[in-house]
Amino acid sequence: MNMLTIFGVGAEIGGYCNGYFGRDDYSNKTCVMCTPKYAVFEEWETGRASVLNYTEGLKEDAKNWKIED
């Protein structure tokens, strides 16, 4: 299992994200880069980037983060 099986470039996430981006971060984000070990997300409003490292259990946690059109 790796990050590429969870996210891809262009994936959109939002909400609390189980605190992976900080306890006060609820901003929507877009995946702008993804490797097997980490993904880079850019916030829609500010353009700030955050790195999310792969951890066990992330696939289950991330199911509820994705924004569907």
N, CA, C and O of each residue as an XYZ file, in Angstrom:
276
protein
N       0.844     -1.176      0.000
C       0.000      0.000      0.000
C       0.888      1.238      0.000
O       1.920      1.274      0.671
N       0.479      2.253     -0.759
C       1.211      3.512     -0.753
C       0.265      4.671     -1.051
O      -0.922      4.464     -1.303
N       0.784      5.864     -1.020
C      -0.023      7.065     -1.174
C      -0.722      7.126     -2.530
O      -1.817      7.679     -2.636
N      -0.102      6.565     -3.564
C      -0.688      6.607     -4.906
C      -1.986      5.806     -5.002
O      -2.772      6.021     -5.924
N      -2.219      4.898     -4.076
C      -3.478      4.147     -4.077
C      -4.593      4.901     -3.354
O      -5.753      4.493     -3.398
N      -4.239      5.997     -2.691
C      -5.218      6.780     -1.931
C      -5.570      8.072     -2.655
O      -6.747      8.406     -2.790
N      -4.558      8.803     -3.122
C      -4.748     10.102     -3.762
C      -4.054     10.133     -5.114
O      -3.156      9.338     -5.392
N      -4.485     11.056     -5.935
C      -3.828     11.348     -7.197
C      -3.866     12.845     -7.410
O      -4.611     13.555     -6.734
N      -3.071     13.325     -8.342
C      -3.063     14.752     -8.646
C      -4.466     15.170     -9.066
O      -5.096     14.520     -9.901
N      -4.944     16.254     -8.481
C      -6.284     16.753     -8.774
C      -7.336     16.316     -7.773
O      -8.453     16.832     -7.792
N      -7.004     15.372     -6.896
C      -7.964     14.943     -5.867
C      -8.252     16.110     -4.938
O      -7.340     16.832     -4.535
N      -9.518     16.290     -4.602
C      -9.914     17.392     -3.730
C     -10.403     16.841     -2.400
O     -11.193     15.898     -2.354
N      -9.918     17.447     -1.313
C     -10.317     17.031      0.024
C     -10.739     18.260      0.820
O     -10.401     19.385      0.454
N     -11.465     18.051      1.892
C     -11.887     19.171      2.708
C     -12.322     18.727      4.089
O     -12.489     17.536      4.351
N     -12.504     19.691      4.964
C     -12.922     19.416      6.328
C     -11.746     19.246      7.258
O     -10.627     19.657      6.951
N     -12.005     18.644      8.381
C     -11.013     18.490      9.448
C      -9.888     17.515      9.094
O      -8.758     17.690      9.550
N     -10.177     16.509      8.301
C      -9.186     15.514      7.861
C      -8.477     14.847      9.041
O      -7.269     14.614      9.003
N      -9.239     14.546     10.076
C      -8.732     13.865     11.255
C      -7.514     14.539     11.874
O      -6.730     13.887     12.564
N      -7.348     15.825     11.637
C      -6.240     16.574     12.218
C      -4.902     16.378     11.530
O      -3.886     16.858     12.033
N      -4.867     15.689     10.398
C      -3.604     15.460      9.698
C      -2.943     16.758      9.253
O      -1.723     16.799      9.095
N      -3.727     17.827      9.047
C      -3.183     19.106      8.600
C      -3.163     20.137      9.720
O      -2.924     21.318      9.465
N      -3.404     19.718     10.933
C      -3.453     20.618     12.078
C      -4.858     20.658     12.649
O      -5.836     20.459     11.928
N      -4.953     20.913     13.932
C      -6.255     20.825     14.590
C      -7.211     21.944     14.218
O      -8.419     21.797     14.404
N      -6.707     23.066     13.696
C      -7.569     24.182     13.332
C      -7.730     24.339     11.822
O      -8.254     25.356     11.367
N      -7.293     23.360     11.041
C      -7.334     23.466      9.581
C      -8.547     22.727      9.026
O      -8.632     21.502      9.106
N      -9.476     23.484      8.468
C     -10.677     22.928      7.842
C     -10.758     23.313      6.363
O     -11.788     23.086      5.728
N      -9.702     23.885      5.808
C      -9.702     24.392      4.439
C      -9.775     23.273      3.410
O      -9.272     22.171      3.631
N     -10.413     23.575      2.279
C     -10.419     22.651      1.156
C      -9.055     22.683      0.497
O      -8.405     23.727      0.443
N      -8.617     21.519     -0.009
C      -7.292     21.394     -0.598
C      -7.355     20.551     -1.866
O      -8.253     19.727     -2.041
N      -6.383     20.775     -2.745
C      -6.234     19.991     -3.972
C      -4.856     19.349     -3.968
O      -3.861     20.000     -3.647
N      -4.800     18.069     -4.325
C      -3.517     17.373     -4.429
C      -2.792     17.873     -5.674
O      -3.316     17.775     -6.783
N      -1.584     18.410     -5.488
C      -0.816     18.946     -6.611
C       0.396     18.078     -6.956
O       1.021     18.262     -8.000
N       0.720     17.138     -6.078
C       1.824     16.215     -6.321
C       1.641     14.990     -5.439
O       1.225     15.104     -4.286
N       1.952     13.816     -5.984
C       1.788     12.594     -5.203
C       2.895     11.609     -5.540
O       3.171     11.353     -6.712
N       3.527     11.058     -4.511
C       4.541     10.021     -4.645
C       4.094      8.845     -3.767
O       3.114      8.978     -3.034
N       4.772      7.723     -3.821
C       4.370      6.606     -2.966
C       4.421      6.917     -1.467
O       3.671      6.314     -0.698
N       5.283      7.840     -1.031
C       5.455      8.095      0.403
C       4.788      9.364      0.914
O       4.586      9.500      2.120
N       4.441     10.298      0.031
C       3.795     11.530      0.491
C       3.005     12.189     -0.633
O       3.180     11.870     -1.809
N       2.134     13.113     -0.246
C       1.369     13.918     -1.204
C       1.423     15.372     -0.757
O       1.472     15.663      0.438
N       1.414     16.281     -1.727
C       1.417     17.712     -1.450
C       0.036     18.253     -1.805
O      -0.473     18.023     -2.901
N      -0.563     18.979     -0.853
C      -1.885     19.563     -1.045
C      -1.795     21.074     -0.970
O      -1.098     21.620     -0.115
N      -2.506     21.755     -1.872
C      -2.556     23.212     -1.882
C      -3.939     23.664     -1.442
O      -4.948     23.158     -1.933
N      -3.986     24.614     -0.520
C      -5.264     25.155     -0.061
C      -5.867     26.033     -1.143
O      -5.163     26.812     -1.785
N      -7.157     25.906     -1.341
C      -7.859     26.653     -2.378
C      -7.762     28.147     -2.159
O      -7.466     28.887     -3.098
N      -8.004     28.609     -0.950
C      -8.133     30.037     -0.669
C      -6.798     30.766     -0.560
O      -6.667     31.890     -1.046
N      -5.815     30.144      0.067
C      -4.557     30.841      0.357
C      -3.399     30.439     -0.550
O      -2.426     31.183     -0.671
N      -3.488     29.291     -1.180
C      -2.384     28.791     -1.991
C      -1.282     28.154     -1.165
O      -0.262     27.732     -1.709
N      -1.479     28.081      0.159
C      -0.491     27.464      1.054
C      -0.432     25.957      0.798
O      -1.468     25.325      0.590
N       0.745     25.390      0.813
C       0.915     23.955      0.570
C       1.208     23.212      1.869
O       1.837     23.748      2.781
N       0.741     21.970      1.931
C       0.998     21.096      3.074
C       1.380     19.719      2.558
O       0.854     19.253      1.547
N       2.298     19.077      3.260
C       2.727     17.728      2.899
C       2.043     16.741      3.830
O       2.021     16.927      5.047
N       1.484     15.690      3.242
C       0.855     14.625      4.004
C       1.675     13.355      3.780
O       1.725     12.840      2.663
N       2.311     12.853      4.827
C       3.120     11.645      4.734
C       2.239     10.405      4.875
O       1.244     10.409      5.601
N       2.624      9.352      4.170
C       1.879      8.099      4.239
C       2.027      7.463      5.619
O       3.128      7.395      6.165
N       0.916      7.004      6.171
C       0.914      6.240      7.418
C      -0.064      5.084      7.270
O      -0.972      5.131      6.441
N       0.123      4.066      8.061
C      -0.835      2.966      8.083
C      -2.173      3.510      8.570
O      -2.207      4.330      9.488
N      -3.238      3.083      7.990
C      -4.562      3.540      8.396
C      -5.031      4.773      7.650
O      -6.194      5.155      7.773
N      -4.154      5.408      6.876
C      -4.529      6.618      6.165
C      -5.627      6.356      5.141
O      -6.514      7.189      4.961
N      -5.579      5.216      4.473
C      -6.586      4.918      3.444
C      -7.988      4.921      4.040
O      -8.916      5.463      3.439
N      -8.147      4.331      5.197
C      -9.457      4.294      5.854
C      -9.881      5.698      6.299
O     -11.042      6.074      6.137
N      -8.953      6.467      6.853
C      -9.256      7.824      7.301
C      -9.649      8.728      6.135
O     -10.578      9.527      6.258
N      -8.950      8.611      5.005
C      -9.127      9.520      3.877
C     -10.438      9.317      3.129
O     -10.821     10.187      2.347
N     -11.129      8.225      3.330
C     -12.389      7.971      2.622
C     -13.400      9.096      2.796
O     -14.130      9.427      1.862
N     -13.445      9.687      3.991
C     -14.428     10.730      4.275
C     -13.955     12.137      3.942
O     -14.728     13.085      4.080
N     -12.728     12.302      3.515
C     -12.191     13.627      3.237
C     -12.487     14.095      1.821
O     -12.576     15.298      1.576
N     -12.642     13.161      0.882
C     -12.743     13.513     -0.536
C     -14.020     14.303     -0.819
O     -15.096     13.996     -0.306
N     -13.862     15.316     -1.642
C     -14.989     16.149     -2.049
C     -15.493     15.632     -3.386
O     -14.747     15.569     -4.362
N     -16.742     15.271     -3.418
C     -17.369     14.760     -4.641
C     -18.126     15.882     -5.329
O     -18.747     16.708     -4.660
N     -18.085     15.925     -6.640
C     -18.841     16.942     -7.388
C     -20.308     16.590     -7.456
O     -21.094     17.332     -8.046
